[in-house]
Every structure is written in structure tokens, then in C-alpha cells.
Amino acid sequence: MTTMLSTAQQEEFISQGFLVLRQQASAAYCEEVIAYCEQQLAGQVQPIEYEADTRYPGAPASRDAEGGLTARRLLQAYARDPRLAQWATGQALAAPLLQLLGDGALLSQSHHNCIMSKQPQYSTATGWHRDSRYWNFQRAELVSSWLALRNETVENGCLLVIPGSHKMDIDVAQLDEAQFLRTDLEQNQALLAQAQPVPLQQGDVLLFHSNLFHAAGKNQTAATKFSMVFTYRAADNPPRPGTRSAASPEIVL
């Protein structure tokens, strides 16, 4: 499916920092990718990020601890399989992304570029953060695409967002040492009160700005939640040399 954004959709993304595009991938494709993921996880085909690697609050203390080898992400998705690469650069994503980022936009292989596998029992919640906190580009103006491979709900840990927060100036005192928004701070309560969940159906795509505050709860269901995530930049917004953001080759859309 090729999706050209309407003027209203473009304005919504610019003002809110996120946009949901419904039914961009077929159920058959999503199920095919899920089967591939399950095979990769069963064979522990690297690279994989485990819950213990995140160091998030509540995560297992190490890979040797109980639940420490719970897989959180299949990394390097673009290079893992042609079916994933074709999605990452195919017209369903390229058409809207080129509208938002301009001609010559590129896929970053250094960030996201993964399939999220939020599993029951040992999956951890993700606090309020901006992805740009640990990315190094000329401007914090990248766009990530999030494909729901299964339905995403509050119960299984769908994304939560603070609309418009990509435009907000946040003082360093409002963040903790890992640059997560402090939920214990009175100054942040009005901002946190604006949060809303973004439930998705299988095949839906969420586009969101790299400076948008977002979070996710734990998976409280019995089934793993799979999501495929890639990140893109404008041609005139290169990564800073010598940083992690510049470590991997980029792919032109």
C-alpha cells in the first residue's frame, strides 16, 4: 500500500509529533514476520538485546538472573532478512516519510532498526523519554516508524505519548540521570497529565518525532507483543562524525 499524506495529516504530525496510519501492512505479512521472529528467538540468532541489558527499573539484574535472557529486541533488522529490508524502504513507508523529511531521506541503521519483542512476565516498563536523548544528529528531528505486528493495547504495553511534547523546552532538572522524565516531580505533573495511549491494530503504523516524549507499560497478557521499528532522517540532518549515530551505513529511501 502506498500512502500519501493529506495536508491535514502532515499538519497533525507537525503539531502533535505523531501520526497513526491504519492498515499499512497486511495480516499475512505481519504473521509471516512474527513466525520469522519466533524462529530467530528460538534459535537465539544474534544480535539480540535482552531485558537485563536495558538496565531499566525492574529489569533482571544480569543475563544470569531469573528472566535475564528474556529477549527484548531482535537487532539489526534491516540486514537480517530481505523481507524486513523491503518493508523498511518500501512505498508504504517511503511515501509518507519523504513527505515529512523531504527528498533524499535516509534510513539509519544505528538506531531502532529492530523488532521489539515485549514478552510476558519479565518485560519491563519503559519510562518517559525522548529518543533524541542519546542520538547525535545535527538536529533532533528524525522520524521513527512503528509497525504493529499484533494488536497493541494498554494491557500488552502499547506506546504512550505526550502530544506536542516534541516542541517543548524541558529543563535538565526535570529529567533523571538517564534523561527520563521524572514522574516524582511536581513540576512535571501537568505535562504527564496530558499523556495518552496509542492503541494499534495489526498492520497499523505509528510515525513519531524523535523529540516526542513517549513511554510504554509492561506486557500483562500471555502473548508476546511484536513491533517492527525503523528510524529515518532528512538529507540535510547528518549524524555527528565519530558518534554511535554515524557508526553504521545509511540507506537512501
C-alpha positions in Angstrom: 0.0 0.0 0.0 1.3 3.5 -0.9 0.1 6.2 1.4 0.4 9.9 0.5 -0.3 12.1 3.5 -3.0 14.7 3.2 -2.3 18.3 4.2 -4.3 17.7 7.4 -2.2 14.6 8.3 1.0 16.5 7.7 -0.2 19.3 9.9 -1.2 16.8 12.6 2.3 15.3 12.6 3.9 18.7 12.8 1.7 19.9 15.7 1.3 16.6 17.7 4.6 14.9 16.9 3.0 11.6 15.9 0.5 10.2 13.4 -1.2 6.8 13.0 -1.6 5.3 9.6 -4.1 2.5 9.6 -3.6 -0.9 7.9 -0.4 -0.3 6.1 0.7 -3.9 6.2 -1.4 -7.0 5.5 -2.2 -9.5 8.2 -0.4 -12.2 6.1 2.8 -10.1 6.1 2.6 -9.5 9.8 2.1 -13.1 10.6 5.0 -14.1 8.3 7.3 -11.7 10.2 6.1 -13.0 13.6 6.9 -16.6 12.5 10.3 -15.4 11.4 10.8 -13.7 14.8 9.8 -16.7 16.8 12.2 -18.8 14.8 15.1 -16.3 15.4 14.3 -16.1 19.1 14.1 -19.9 19.5 17.5 -20.3 17.8 18.9 -17.3 19.8 20.1 -15.8 16.5 22.2 -12.8 17.4 22.3 -9.9 17.7 19.6 -9.8 20.4 19.1 -7.3 23.2 17.8 -8.9 26.4 15.8 -7.4 29.2 18.8 -7.4 31.5 20.7 -5.3 29.0 18.3 -2.4 29.3 19.1 -1.6 33.0 15.6 -0.3 33.3 13.9 -0.3 36.7 12.5 -3.7 37.4 14.6 -5.4 34.8 16.6 -8.6 35.7 20.0 -7.6 37.2 22.0 -9.6 34.8 21.6 -12.1 32.0 22.3 -14.8 34.5 19.5 -13.7 36.8 16.0 -15.1 36.6 14.4 -13.7 33.4 17.7 -12.1 32.3 17.6 -13.9 29.0 14.2 -12.6 28.1 14.6 -11.2 24.6 13.5 -7.5 24.2 14.7 -6.7 20.7 15.9 -8.5 17.6 18.6 -6.1 16.5 19.9 -5.1 13.0 16.5 -5.9 11.4 17.4 -4.3 8.0 20.3 -6.7 7.5 18.7 -9.7 9.0 16.3 -10.6 6.2 15.2 -9.2 2.8 11.6 -9.2 3.9 12.4 -6.8 6.7 14.6 -4.6 4.5 11.8 -4.4 1.8 9.4 -3.1 4.4 11.8 -0.6 5.8 12.3 1.1 2.4 9.1 0.1 0.6 6.5 2.6 -0.6 4.1 2.1 2.4 6.7 3.9 4.5 8.8 5.8 1.9 5.8 7.8 0.5 4.8 9.4 3.8 8.4 9.7 5.1 9.6 11.6 2.0 6.7 14.0 2.5 7.7 14.6 6.1 11.5 14.6 5.6 12.0 15.6 2.0 13.7 14.1 -0.9 16.9 12.1 -0.1 15.7 11.0 3.3 17.7 8.1 4.7 17.2 5.1 7.0 19.5 5.0 10.0 20.9 1.5 10.8 22.3 2.8 14.0 19.1 3.4 15.9 16.0 1.3 16.4 16.4 -0.9 13.3 14.8 -3.7 15.3 11.8 -5.9 16.1 10.6 -5.3 19.6 9.5 -8.5 21.4 7.8 -7.4 24.6 7.2 -10.7 26.3 5.0 -11.6 29.3 6.3 -11.9 32.8 9.8 -10.4 32.6 9.3 -7.5 30.2 9.9 -4.1 31.8 8.0 -0.8 31.5 9.8 1.9 29.6 9.8 5.4 31.3 9.1 8.7 29.7 11.9 9.7 27.3 12.8 11.3 24.0 14.8 9.1 21.6 16.9 12.1 20.8 18.4 12.0 24.3 21.1 9.5 23.1 21.2 10.2 19.4 23.7 12.5 17.8 22.5 14.3 14.7 22.7 17.9 13.6 19.1 18.4 14.7 16.8 16.3 16.9 14.3 16.0 14.0 14.2 12.3 13.0 11.0 10.2 12.4 10.5 6.7 13.6 8.1 4.2 12.1 6.4 1.6 14.4 4.6 -1.3 12.7 2.2 -3.2 15.0 2.7 -6.9 14.1 -0.1 -7.8 16.5 -2.7 -5.7 18.1 -1.3 -3.2 20.7 -3.3 -2.3 23.8 -2.6 -0.8 27.2 -2.7 -4.3 28.6 0.2 -5.6 26.4 2.2 -2.4 26.7 1.3 -0.2 23.8 3.1 3.1 23.4 2.0 6.1 25.4 2.7 9.6 24.1 2.5 13.3 25.3 1.1 15.1 22.3 3.1 18.2 21.2 5.9 17.5 23.6 8.4 17.4 20.7 8.2 21.2 20.7 8.6 21.7 24.4 11.7 23.0 26.2 12.5 20.8 29.1 14.9 21.8 31.8 17.6 19.3 32.8 16.3 19.4 36.3 13.0 17.8 35.1 15.0 14.7 34.0 16.8 12.0 35.9 20.4 10.9 35.3 19.3 8.7 32.3 17.3 11.6 30.9 14.0 10.0 31.7 11.2 12.5 32.7 10.9 12.4 36.5 7.4 11.3 37.5 8.0 12.2 41.1 8.5 15.9 40.4 5.6 18.3 40.9 6.8 20.4 38.0 6.2 17.5 35.6 2.7 16.6 36.7 0.8 18.9 34.3 2.9 17.5 31.4 2.3 13.9 32.5 -1.4 14.5 32.8 -1.5 15.1 29.0 -0.3 11.5 28.2 -2.4 9.3 26.1 -2.1 5.7 24.9 -1.8 4.9 21.2 -3.5 1.5 20.7 -2.9 -0.1 17.3 -4.4 -2.8 15.3 -2.2 -5.4 13.5 -0.8 -3.7 10.4 -1.1 -0.1 11.7 1.9 2.2 11.6 2.7 4.9 14.1 5.1 7.6 12.9 6.6 9.7 15.7 9.1 12.5 16.1 12.4 11.8 17.8 11.8 14.5 20.3 8.4 13.3 21.3 8.1 12.1 24.9 6.8 8.5 24.9 6.7 5.6 27.3 5.3 2.0 27.4 3.9 -0.2 30.2 4.6 -3.8 30.9 3.0 -6.7 28.9 0.4 -8.0 31.2 -1.0 -10.6 28.7 0.0 -14.1 27.9 1.2 -13.3 24.3 4.4 -11.6 23.1 3.8 -8.2 21.5 5.9 -7.8 18.3 6.6 -4.4 16.7 9.0 -3.5 13.9 10.7 -0.2 14.3 13.0 1.9 12.0 14.2 5.5 12.1 14.8 8.0 9.3 16.5 11.4 8.9 16.4 14.2 6.4 19.2 14.5 3.8 20.4 17.7 5.5 20.5 16.3 9.0 23.5 14.0 9.1 24.8 12.2 12.2 27.8 13.7 14.0 31.0 12.1 13.0 32.6 9.7 15.5 29.3 9.0 17.3 27.2 5.9 17.6 24.7 7.6 15.2 27.4 7.5 12.5 28.6 4.0 13.1 26.5 2.1 10.5 25.9 2.8 6.8 22.6 4.6 6.0 20.1 3.6 3.3 18.6 6.1 1.0 14.8 5.8 0.6 
